[in-house]
Amino acid sequence: MFRPGSAVIAAFVVSLLTVTCAAQGVSNNRGTSCSILVKVVFENEGAAGQSIRVKLTTEAGVPVADQFTDEEGRVTFRVTFPDQFRVEVSGTPIVGTTTVTFRVEDQDKSKTIFVKVKPKVEEMAATSRPASPNITSAADLRVPSDARKVFHKGMVAWEQHDYAKAAEQFEKAVAIYPEYDTAFNNLGVMYTQMNQVEKARAAFERSVALNDKNADADRNLARILLRDGNNRRAAELLKKSLVVEPLNPITLTLLCVADIQAGDNDGALQSARKVHQLPHEGYSLVHYIAGQAYEHKGELQNAYVEYQTYLQETPAGPEAQQVRAALAHLTPSNEPKSQ
């Protein structure tokens, strides 16, 4: 029986190891490059300040980036594909959630988005309250300003591809504030960029231990576990990540990989279908995996359709050679008859 090449899947897992630096504001899609400055202000135009969560998604709800405002109420994202986007602003210092939608075109290089919010009367007392369970750890809201400043220096270094300097800044951030789960996650990503896998693993493990709702850290640790063949724990972490971000195509694709490697064909097919229903440029691997799952189940016509879908979406994709080899194992009778 023809099975997914381990080298192909390993390459895919490694290729996704660096796309979820928490609060980095970067997508793995390609096409354009636009800097998005979001300014959160009160109705009197005054800056809303730090510790306000700003979540960037596509209009379809696919997560793109997530971070907290600085002292001036600002966050900066970078998107690399044109689309309709939405920012959702929430947090203990403000009332409710405020949403603003905007569009990025191919030619756009920068945009500034102003989001007006209402302050809570009890704003000063609110910092002692626990964070909402689907936002972040209470510890993250208590990050001291000096640790946050160092963290932002690390983000600047990361955007300049100076991974060693970024790692140094994130190390300083966690030294100042040892419960800084987001900084530990980003430190793990920098170690991954420098091919220091064991240091990356330790940083991700620490981030996961500090915050059981850090979807990025769950996903990043799962990638290392997938490469190690620990599919069971990887799947557990990915499912936990999906509780926070149920429509994240990266997580769903990785879960698809974990399931097929563990022999769970039905689970792999379920994840593949969810990815296919989302904008999923760059994730056509799920069609290859779905084809393999159908082959394992003896549903060869369905396998044929999945392989053909892969080639239609990415005829020159990294798995194209393996997909064509898989098709060669099928007979013409497996091709669905036209209606």
C-alpha positions in Angstrom: 0.0 0.0 0.0 1.3 3.4 -0.9 1.7 5.6 2.2 2.6 9.2 2.6 6.3 9.7 2.4 7.8 10.5 5.8 10.2 12.9 4.2 7.3 14.8 2.6 5.4 15.2 5.8 8.6 15.9 7.8 9.4 18.7 5.4 5.9 20.1 5.7 6.1 20.1 9.5 9.4 21.8 9.5 8.2 24.4 7.0 5.4 25.4 9.4 7.7 25.6 12.5 8.2 29.3 12.3 4.9 30.8 11.3 3.2 31.3 14.7 5.4 33.6 16.7 2.7 34.8 19.1 1.9 38.5 18.5 4.2 38.6 15.5 1.5 39.6 13.1 2.7 37.6 10.2 0.9 35.1 8.0 2.6 32.3 5.9 0.7 33.2 2.8 2.4 35.0 0.0 1.3 37.7 -2.4 1.7 41.2 -0.9 3.3 42.9 2.1 1.3 45.4 4.0 2.0 46.8 7.5 -1.1 47.4 9.5 -0.9 49.9 12.4 -3.9 49.6 14.8 -4.4 52.5 17.2 -6.8 51.9 20.0 -8.2 55.2 21.4 -10.9 56.3 23.7 -13.8 58.5 22.5 -11.8 61.6 23.4 -9.0 60.5 21.1 -6.7 59.6 24.0 -4.6 56.5 23.7 -6.2 53.5 25.4 -2.9 52.2 26.8 -1.4 48.8 27.1 -2.7 45.3 27.8 -5.6 45.5 25.4 -5.9 42.5 23.1 -6.1 43.1 19.3 -7.0 40.1 17.3 -6.6 40.1 13.5 -8.6 37.6 11.4 -9.8 37.3 7.9 -13.5 38.0 7.2 -14.1 34.3 7.2 -12.8 34.1 10.8 -9.4 32.5 10.1 -6.9 33.7 12.7 -3.9 35.8 11.3 -2.3 37.3 14.4 -3.0 38.3 18.0 -1.1 40.7 20.3 -1.5 43.3 23.0 -1.2 47.1 22.7 1.8 49.0 23.9 1.8 52.0 26.2 0.5 54.1 23.4 -2.4 51.8 22.6 -0.8 50.6 19.4 -0.1 47.2 17.7 1.5 46.5 14.3 0.7 43.5 12.1 2.0 42.5 8.8 -0.1 40.7 6.2 1.2 39.1 3.1 -2.0 38.4 1.1 -4.9 40.7 0.0 -8.2 40.0 1.7 -11.0 41.5 3.8 -9.8 41.6 7.4 -11.3 42.2 10.8 -9.7 43.5 14.0 -11.4 42.6 17.3 -10.4 44.7 20.3 -11.1 43.6 23.9 -9.6 43.5 27.4 -10.1 44.4 31.0 -9.5 48.1 30.6 -12.3 48.6 28.1 -16.0 47.8 27.8 -16.9 44.8 25.6 -15.4 43.9 22.2 -15.1 46.4 19.4 -14.8 45.2 15.8 -13.5 47.0 12.7 -13.3 45.6 9.2 -11.0 46.8 6.4 -9.6 45.5 3.2 -6.0 45.1 2.0 -5.3 45.3 -1.7 -2.3 44.0 -3.7 -0.8 47.4 -4.0 -1.2 48.4 -0.3 2.0 48.9 1.6 0.6 50.3 4.9 -2.7 51.0 6.6 -3.6 52.7 9.8 -6.7 51.6 11.6 -8.3 53.6 14.4 -10.5 51.7 16.8 -12.5 53.7 19.3 -13.4 52.0 22.6 -15.1 52.9 25.9 -13.1 52.8 29.1 -14.4 50.9 32.2 -15.2 53.2 35.1 -13.4 50.7 37.4 -10.4 50.5 35.0 -7.8 50.8 37.7 -9.3 48.0 39.8 -9.9 45.8 36.8 -6.2 44.7 36.6 -6.7 42.4 39.5 -9.4 40.4 37.7 -8.5 37.1 36.0 -8.3 37.2 32.2 -11.1 35.8 30.1 -10.4 32.1 29.5 -10.3 32.5 25.7 -7.9 35.4 25.7 -4.7 34.7 27.6 -3.2 33.9 31.0 -3.8 36.2 33.9 0.0 36.3 34.2 0.3 37.8 30.7 -1.9 40.7 31.8 0.5 41.3 34.7 3.6 41.6 32.5 5.6 44.5 33.8 6.3 47.3 31.4 10.1 46.7 31.3 9.6 43.1 30.3 7.1 44.2 27.7 9.5 46.8 26.3 12.2 44.1 25.9 9.7 41.8 24.3 8.9 44.4 21.7 12.6 44.9 21.0 12.7 41.1 20.3 9.8 41.5 17.9 11.7 44.2 16.0 14.8 42.1 15.8 12.7 39.1 14.5 11.1 41.2 11.8 14.7 42.1 10.7 15.5 38.4 10.7 18.1 38.8 13.4 17.1 35.7 15.2 20.0 35.6 17.7 19.3 39.2 18.8 15.5 38.4 19.0 16.2 35.4 21.2 18.5 37.5 23.4 15.6 40.0 24.0 13.0 37.3 24.6 15.5 35.7 27.1 15.7 39.0 28.9 11.9 39.3 28.9 11.5 35.9 30.6 14.3 36.7 33.1 12.5 39.8 34.1 9.1 38.1 34.2 9.4 34.2 34.4 5.7 33.7 33.8 5.7 35.4 30.4 4.3 32.6 28.4 4.1 34.6 25.1 7.8 35.4 25.4 8.7 31.8 26.0 6.8 30.8 22.9 8.5 33.4 20.7 11.9 32.4 22.2 11.1 28.8 21.1 10.4 30.0 17.6 13.8 31.9 17.5 15.6 28.8 18.7 13.8 26.8 15.9 15.1 29.4 13.4 18.6 28.8 14.7 18.1 25.0 14.5 18.4 24.6 18.3 15.6 22.2 18.6 16.1 21.1 22.2 16.2 24.6 23.4 13.0 25.3 21.4 11.3 22.3 22.9 12.1 23.5 26.4 10.8 27.0 25.7 7.6 25.7 24.2 7.0 23.3 27.1 7.4 26.2 29.5 5.0 28.3 27.5 2.4 25.5 27.5 2.9 24.9 31.2 2.3 28.6 32.0 -0.8 29.0 29.9 -3.0 26.1 28.9 -4.8 28.3 26.4 -1.8 29.5 24.4 -2.8 28.1 21.0 0.5 29.1 19.4 2.6 27.3 21.9 0.5 24.2 21.7 0.8 24.2 17.9 4.6 24.9 18.0 5.3 22.1 20.5 3.1 19.7 18.5 5.3 20.3 15.4 8.4 19.1 17.2 6.5 16.1 18.6 5.3 15.3 15.1 8.8 15.3 13.8 9.8 13.0 16.7 6.9 10.6 15.9 5.0 11.4 19.1 1.7 11.7 17.2 -0.5 11.0 20.2 0.6 13.9 22.3 0.9 16.1 19.3 -2.7 15.4 18.5 -3.8 16.2 22.0 -2.0 19.6 21.9 -3.4 20.4 18.5 -7.0 19.6 19.6 -6.4 21.9 22.7 -5.2 24.6 20.3 -8.4 24.3 18.3 -10.5 25.0 21.3 -9.0 28.5 21.3 -8.8 28.8 17.5 -11.3 26.4 15.9 -10.8 27.6 12.4 -7.0 27.8 12.2 -6.0 26.0 9.0 -2.4 25.5 10.2 -3.6 23.6 13.3 -6.1 21.6 11.3 -3.5 20.6 8.7 -1.1 19.5 11.4 -3.8 17.5 13.1 -4.4 15.9 9.7 -0.7 14.9 9.6 -0.8 13.6 13.2 -3.9 11.5 12.5 -2.6 9.9 9.2 0.7 9.1 10.9 -1.1 7.5 13.8 -3.3 5.4 11.4 -6.5 7.3 12.2 -7.9 7.6 8.7 -11.3 8.9 9.7 -9.7 11.6 11.9 -7.4 12.7 9.0 -10.4 12.9 6.7 -12.4 15.0 9.2 -9.5 17.5 9.6 -8.9 17.6 5.8 -12.6 18.5 5.1 -12.5 21.3 7.6 -9.3 22.8 6.0 -10.9 22.5 2.5 -13.9 24.6 3.7 -11.5 27.4 4.8 -9.3 29.7 2.7 -6.4 27.2 2.5 -3.8 28.4 0.0 -0.6 26.7 0.9 -2.3 23.7 2.6 -3.2 21.5 -0.3 -1.2 18.8 1.5 -4.5 17.9 3.1 -5.8 16.6 -0.2 -2.8 14.3 -0.5 -3.3 13.0 3.0 -7.1 12.6 2.4 -6.3 10.6 -0.8 -4.0 8.4 1.3 -6.7 8.0 4.0 -9.3 7.0 1.3 -6.8 4.5 -0.2 -6.3 2.9 3.2 -10.1 2.6 3.6 -10.4 1.1 0.1 -12.4 4.0 -1.3 -10.3 4.5 -4.4 -12.6 6.8 -6.4 -12.6 9.2 -3.5 -8.8 8.9 -3.3 -8.6 9.7 -7.1 -10.7 12.9 -6.5 -8.5 14.1 -3.7 -5.3 13.6 -5.6 -6.7 15.4 -8.6 -7.8 18.2 -6.4 -4.3 18.6 -5.0 -2.9 18.9 -8.5 -5.6 21.3 -9.6 -4.8 23.6 -6.6 -0.9 23.3 -6.7 0.3 21.5 -9.8 3.9 22.4 -8.9 3.5 21.9 -5.2 6.1 20.2 -3.0 4.2 17.0 -2.9 3.2 17.0 -6.6 5.6 14.2 -7.4 4.3 12.0 -4.7 0.7 12.7 -5.6 1.4 11.7 -9.2 3.0 8.6 -8.0 -0.1 7.8 -5.9 -2.3 8.4 -9.0 -0.2 5.9 -10.9 -1.1 3.2 -8.5 -4.8 3.8 -9.3 -6.4 2.3 -12.4 -8.5 4.4 -14.9 -11.6 2.7 -13.5 -11.1 4.6 -10.3 -11.8 7.9 -12.1 -15.4 9.0 -11.2 -17.7 8.8 -14.1 -19.1 12.1 -15.4 -22.8 12.6 -14.8 
